[in-house]
Amino acid sequence: MSAHETKRYKIHVRKGDQVKVMSGPDAGRTGRVLAINPRKNTVIVEHANIIKRHTRPNPSKNIKGGIVEKEAGINSSNVMIVCGSCGKHTRIGHNVLSDGKRTRVCKRCGTALDK
């Protein structure tokens, strides 16, 4: 790995997953994963870790200036996936189907997390 490259982390959640924040100021909050960043090992969770950003107006991009509130990244180790069927936060297991595809399953109830 050269000097300008950074390590890519394997993140256990995917975009669109329902997750619960387990630690930090927003602990206990649940929301959807909006984006993941494998280089920084972070995820952006809807309505969690809200920061205030000062923006200057840009008429060409139709951006009004002022203070904008938006979500910032949370380390992926601080979130756990929420199972849709049992409704609790859980760890993720993997099952191999007969056609060779791998699916993510809930460790508590065993139901598939992938649609």
Number of C-alpha atoms within 10 A of each C-alpha: 6 5 5 5 8 11 10 11 13 11 16 13 18 15 13 14 19 21 25 24 24 16 14 11 10 15 14 13 17 21 18 19 21 16 15 21 17 15 13 15 17 20 25 23 28 20 15 22 18 16 13 12 12 11 12 11 12 10 9 6 7 8 11 12 12 12 12 12 11 14 17 16 19 22 17 21 15 15 25 21 25 22 24 14 12 13 9 16 21 18 15 20 16 14 13 10 9 7 6 8 8 13 16 18 19 22 15 14 12 16 16 18 18 9 5
